[in-house]
């Protein structure tokens, strides 16, 4: 990946992930976080597992990012954009749609959205 593409990926990731590390860690510990999303055979949802990886990514310096890290960042950006386009009508405060997005580091109710 070129340096320019890497910078774009990081910038897109930072725009998509609008929750701080501390807020995401606290969220992932809730029952609501653990209850939503597709769960494969492991019991933990894909989004919850992604949230744990996002916490690690937020703590990394850009120069320390691996190709795998950058791939996951692009996956997060794609997920957030797709699900924002599927926003349900009405109040979304306490919905699985919002909770799923929050597992991926994006709170659609945040002022940073």
ABEGO torsion letter per residue (X at the ends): XBAAAAAAAAAAAAAABABBAAAAAAAAABAAAAABEBBBAAGBBAAAAAAAAAAAAAABBAAABBAAAAAAAAAAAAAAAAAAAABBBEBAABBAAAAAAAAAGBBAABAAX
